[in-house]
Amino acid sequence: MKNLSILGSTGSIGENTLDLVRRFPQRFRVCGLAAGENLLNLVQQILEFRPDVISMKTPELADRLEQELKRPGYHPEIVWGTAGLVKVATLPAADLVVSAVVGAIGLLPTYEALRAGKKVALANKESMVMAGRLLNETARQYQSEILPLDSEHSAIWQSLQGERRVALRRLTLTASGGPFFRLGKDDLADITPEQAVKHPRWEMGPKVSIDSATMMNKALEIIEARWLFEEEAEKIGALIHPQSIVHSLVEFCDGSIIAHLALPDMRLPIAYALNAQERLTLDFPVLDLGKEGHLDFFPVDDDRFPALKLAHRALALGDSGTVALNAANEVAVSSFVAGEIGFLEIT
């Protein structure tokens, strides 16, 4: 039985993780949950999985949660704020921490989980973008481990199993292109927040969906890959692949390429990380290449989507460059959602 702490339990990654716990109750138990403001969903999760410790964003929400949970025989510890996130991330009982909160707030609990010697299944890409070097050093110092949870990074991780790293030539992350990759620049200028949050392939929260639409999501993933796999930035790139069937490609020195293919379902990479790189038997729909018919790939147009160029520029500047890029993007996305700037002004 593996005990899990889940940071960001009411988001897409958190919900998918809990679906796997539900399917494999003999393998996984939830000891801690942390969420932001989605009290209704969190209460439902708590009543089903009965964690020992629960964290919410504010003390007011924590008080409301305490009122909701006044039930005989079950008295979990309720905490809040950044300290609450850290508490859930460092629970002594936790064997694995799923770090899936969105944004810079995920850095401190991820760091503290590693300092506590935990295995961290990482979906909070901002942590690696801002402090990849520090997190890698911390994992080595405290004999903890960072496991990729994003589909693209998990695909690379799986493709590298059994391979000699010196033979690696290039890592290519795939991007769906979001909902707008076929639009011209003039049309992109008129995109609204309501349009930008509708992703054609994946179910994601609003911030990640907007990042996908601007390709900033892929830019951050390039930076994340640089630190997860500790490879030179020049070896890491991206291709647009609208079907989201090929999740990443790994090219080797002899010119051969290993690609990871699967239907777009986040439960697959989550399951691989949760079960210590041993594949669970899953009864999900399976890819049929005969029915798929064809797979398309396109280069990224840096004029319409300059985010990838910004990522490589930030990496060239060093740690301060990637921190600045992440912070600027978070502010820009918030400004776009508030109607203060246009879509093209985000990047």
C-alpha positions in Angstrom: 0.0 0.0 0.0 1.4 3.4 -1.1 0.3 6.5 0.8 -0.2 9.6 -1.3 -0.3 13.3 -0.6 -2.0 15.2 -3.4 -1.4 19.0 -3.8 -4.0 20.5 -6.2 -6.5 17.7 -5.6 -9.5 19.4 -7.2 -7.6 20.3 -10.5 -7.4 18.1 -13.5 -4.2 16.2 -12.4 -5.6 15.8 -8.9 -8.9 14.5 -10.1 -7.2 12.0 -12.5 -4.9 10.9 -9.7 -7.9 10.2 -7.4 -9.6 8.3 -10.2 -6.6 5.9 -10.2 -6.7 5.6 -6.4 -10.4 4.7 -6.8 -9.6 2.0 -9.3 -6.7 0.5 -7.3 -7.7 0.8 -3.6 -5.5 -2.1 -2.8 -2.4 -0.2 -4.0 -3.0 3.4 -3.1 -4.3 5.3 -0.1 -4.7 9.1 0.3 -3.2 10.5 3.5 -3.2 14.2 2.5 -5.2 16.5 0.2 -4.6 20.2 -0.6 -6.9 22.4 -2.7 -7.4 26.0 -3.5 -11.0 27.4 -3.4 -13.1 24.5 -4.7 -14.7 23.6 -1.4 -17.6 21.6 -2.9 -15.4 19.2 -4.8 -12.9 18.9 -2.0 -15.6 17.9 0.5 -16.7 15.1 -1.9 -13.1 13.9 -2.2 -12.6 14.0 1.6 -15.7 12.0 2.3 -14.7 9.4 -0.3 -11.0 9.1 0.5 -10.8 10.2 4.2 -7.4 11.8 4.3 -5.6 12.5 7.6 -4.7 16.1 6.8 -6.4 18.6 4.5 -5.3 22.1 3.4 -7.2 25.0 1.9 -6.1 28.3 0.5 -7.4 30.6 3.2 -8.3 30.4 6.9 -11.9 31.4 6.0 -12.2 28.4 3.6 -10.6 26.2 6.2 -13.2 27.3 8.8 -16.0 26.5 6.3 -14.5 23.1 5.6 -14.4 22.3 9.3 -18.1 23.1 9.6 -18.8 20.8 6.6 -16.9 17.9 8.1 -18.6 17.8 11.5 -19.3 14.1 11.4 -18.9 11.5 14.1 -15.9 9.2 13.9 -13.8 11.3 11.5 -11.7 14.3 12.6 -9.0 15.1 10.1 -6.5 17.9 10.7 -7.4 21.0 8.7 -4.7 23.5 7.8 -4.4 26.4 5.3 -2.2 28.6 3.2 1.4 28.0 2.1 2.1 26.5 5.5 -0.8 24.1 4.9 0.6 23.1 1.5 4.0 22.4 3.1 2.3 20.4 5.9 0.5 18.1 3.4 3.7 17.8 1.2 5.8 16.6 4.2 3.5 14.3 6.0 5.6 11.5 7.5 3.1 8.9 6.3 3.4 10.0 2.6 5.4 7.7 0.3 4.7 9.9 -2.7 3.7 13.5 -3.1 1.8 14.6 -6.2 2.7 18.2 -6.8 -0.1 19.5 -9.1 -1.0 23.0 -7.9 -0.8 25.6 -10.7 1.7 28.5 -10.5 4.7 29.6 -8.5 2.9 28.7 -5.2 3.9 25.1 -5.9 7.6 25.7 -5.5 8.0 25.8 -1.7 5.9 22.7 -1.0 7.8 20.8 -3.8 11.1 21.9 -2.3 10.1 21.0 1.2 8.8 17.6 0.1 12.2 16.8 -1.5 14.0 18.0 1.7 11.8 15.6 3.6 13.1 12.8 1.4 9.9 12.2 -0.5 9.4 11.0 -4.0 7.6 13.8 -5.8 5.5 13.2 -8.9 5.8 16.7 -10.5 3.1 18.3 -12.6 3.8 21.8 -11.3 6.1 22.8 -14.1 6.7 26.3 -12.6 8.8 24.7 -9.8 11.3 23.4 -12.3 11.2 26.5 -14.4 12.0 28.8 -11.5 14.3 26.5 -9.5 15.2 23.4 -11.5 18.9 23.5 -10.5 18.0 23.9 -6.8 15.4 21.1 -6.8 17.8 18.7 -8.5 20.5 19.5 -6.0 18.0 19.1 -3.1 16.9 15.7 -4.5 20.5 14.5 -4.6 21.3 15.8 -1.1 18.3 14.3 0.6 18.1 11.1 -1.5 14.6 12.0 -2.8 13.4 11.8 -6.4 11.5 13.9 -8.9 9.2 11.9 -11.2 7.8 13.5 -14.4 4.0 13.7 -14.5 3.3 15.7 -17.6 2.5 13.5 -20.6 5.5 14.8 -22.6 8.1 14.5 -19.9 6.7 11.1 -18.9 7.0 10.0 -22.6 10.7 11.0 -22.6 11.3 9.4 -19.3 9.8 6.1 -20.6 11.6 6.3 -23.9 15.0 6.7 -22.1 14.6 3.6 -20.0 17.5 1.3 -20.7 19.3 3.8 -23.0 22.8 5.2 -22.5 22.5 9.0 -22.0 25.7 9.6 -23.9 23.9 8.4 -27.0 21.2 11.0 -26.8 21.1 13.6 -29.5 17.8 15.4 -29.2 14.6 15.6 -27.2 11.4 16.8 -29.0 8.3 17.6 -27.1 5.0 17.6 -29.0 2.4 20.3 -28.7 -1.2 20.1 -29.9 -0.9 23.7 -31.0 -3.9 24.6 -28.9 -7.1 25.9 -30.5 -5.5 28.6 -32.7 -2.4 27.2 -34.4 -4.0 27.5 -37.8 -5.1 31.1 -37.4 -3.2 34.0 -38.9 -1.6 36.7 -36.7 -4.4 39.2 -37.4 -7.0 36.7 -36.2 -5.0 35.9 -33.1 -5.3 39.6 -32.0 -9.0 39.2 -31.6 -9.0 36.0 -29.4 -11.0 36.3 -26.1 -10.3 34.6 -22.8 -13.5 32.6 -23.3 -12.1 31.2 -26.5 -8.6 30.6 -25.1 -9.7 28.3 -22.3 -11.2 25.8 -24.7 -8.5 23.2 -25.5 -9.2 20.8 -28.4 -7.6 17.7 -26.8 -7.0 18.0 -23.1 -9.2 18.9 -20.1 -7.1 21.5 -18.2 -7.7 24.5 -15.9 -8.0 28.0 -17.4 -4.4 29.1 -16.8 -2.8 26.0 -18.4 -5.3 26.2 -21.3 -4.3 29.8 -22.0 -0.6 28.8 -21.8 -1.3 26.1 -24.3 -3.0 28.5 -26.6 0.0 30.9 -26.6 2.4 27.9 -26.7 3.9 29.2 -23.4 3.0 25.9 -21.9 5.4 24.2 -24.2 8.0 26.9 -23.6 7.8 26.2 -19.9 8.0 22.4 -20.6 11.2 22.9 -22.6 12.7 24.6 -19.5 11.3 21.9 -17.3 12.8 19.2 -19.6 16.2 20.9 -19.4 16.3 20.3 -15.7 14.3 17.0 -15.4 16.7 15.3 -17.8 19.7 17.6 -17.2 20.4 18.1 -20.9 21.6 21.1 -22.7 18.9 23.5 -23.9 20.1 23.3 -27.5 19.1 19.6 -27.5 15.5 20.3 -26.6 12.8 21.5 -29.1 9.1 21.1 -30.0 6.9 20.1 -32.9 3.2 20.8 -33.3 1.2 17.5 -33.5 -2.5 18.3 -33.5 -3.7 14.7 -32.8 -1.8 14.5 -29.5 -1.0 10.8 -30.1 2.8 11.1 -30.1 3.7 12.6 -26.8 7.5 13.1 -27.3 10.3 11.8 -29.5 13.8 10.9 -28.4 16.6 11.0 -31.1 19.8 9.1 -30.6 23.3 9.5 -32.1 22.7 6.8 -34.8 19.8 8.8 -36.2 17.1 6.5 -34.7 14.1 8.0 -32.9 12.0 6.4 -30.2 8.5 7.9 -30.0 5.9 7.4 -27.2 2.3 6.9 -28.6 -0.9 6.7 -26.7 -4.4 8.3 -26.7 -4.4 11.6 -24.8 -5.3 10.5 -21.3 -3.4 12.0 -18.3 -4.1 8.9 -16.2 -1.5 7.0 -18.2 1.6 9.1 -17.2 0.1 9.5 -13.7 -0.2 5.7 -13.3 3.4 5.2 -14.5 4.7 7.6 -11.8 2.4 6.3 -9.0 3.3 2.7 -9.5 7.1 3.2 -9.5 7.6 2.7 -13.3 5.7 -0.6 -13.3 2.7 -0.5 -15.7 -0.7 -1.0 -14.2 -3.3 -2.9 -16.2 -5.8 -0.2 -17.3 -9.1 -0.7 -19.0 -9.0 2.6 -20.9 -9.5 3.0 -24.6 -6.5 1.9 -26.6 -4.9 3.6 -29.6 -5.8 2.0 -33.0 -3.4 3.5 -35.6 -5.4 1.9 -38.4 -8.4 4.0 -37.4 -6.3 7.0 -36.7 -5.2 7.0 -40.3 -2.5 9.6 -40.2 -0.4 11.6 -37.8 0.6 15.2 -38.6 3.6 17.3 -37.5 4.4 20.9 -38.1 7.2 23.2 -37.1 6.4 26.0 -34.7 5.9 29.4 -36.3 8.0 31.7 -34.0 6.4 34.8 -35.5 2.8 33.8 -34.4 4.0 31.9 -31.3 7.2 33.4 -30.0 7.0 31.6 -26.6 9.5 28.9 -27.5 12.1 31.4 -28.6 11.5 33.2 -25.3 12.2 30.0 -23.4 15.5 29.4 -25.1 16.5 33.1 -24.5 15.6 32.7 -20.8 17.6 29.6 -20.5 20.6 31.4 -22.0 20.3 34.1 -19.4 20.4 31.6 -16.6 18.2 31.0 -13.5 17.1 34.7 -13.3 15.9 34.5 -16.9 13.6 31.6 -16.3 12.3 33.0 -13.1 11.5 36.3 -14.9 9.8 34.5 -17.8 7.5 32.5 -15.5 6.6 35.6 -13.4 5.9 37.7 -16.5 3.7 35.0 -18.0 1.6 34.6 -14.8 1.0 38.4 -14.7 0.3 38.6 -18.4 -2.2 35.7 -18.3 -4.0 37.3 -15.4 -4.1 40.6 -17.2 -5.5 38.9 -20.3 -8.3 37.2 -18.3 -9.1 40.6 -16.8 -9.4 42.1 -20.2 -6.5 44.5 -19.7 -4.3 43.2 -22.6 -4.9 41.3 -25.8 -4.0 37.7 -26.6 -0.8 38.6 -28.6 0.4 40.8 -25.8 0.8 37.8 -23.5 4.0 36.8 -25.3 
